[in-house]
């Protein structure tokens, strides 16, 4: 059994509408209602705070709207949280991936290193799909510096082509 103690509504006054996201009018399929879920998982089974991206056609293509939500994490631990992000599409944008690296990735790595008593300078392998939008943020010198400062090595699988 579990008890729901509190429902938290996400108020979005900066976008002019509260609690309503507009789906892409050019996408009439069932996937237009899907939510993209991002979760980092360590080889030891430890997971990061989850991130949920919801498409909102009201958003500009380069903007994101970030909401930290208490209790939206993957555990029952006190203080667990998750993030709900609104973006033009579920694929998000460069600003989202910069936020993700600065906020979720680096914090997650620091917490695991502290928990496992690993030195801060121990290298960390970060594996991702490698879609163009996911790796575009690494073109920035600021992002390269962030990875270097946190001793993160980014890897992606080889591209598969049908042919």
Buried (B, 14 or more C-beta within 10 A) or exposed (E): EEEEEEEEEEEBEEBEEEEEBEEBEEEEEEEBEEEBEBEBEBEEEEEBBBBBBBBBBBBEEEBBBBBEBEBBBEEEEEEBEBBBBBBBBBBBBBBBBBBBBBBBBBBBBEBBBEEEEBEEEEEBEBEBEEEEBBBBBBEEEEBEEBBEEBBBEBEEEEEEEEE
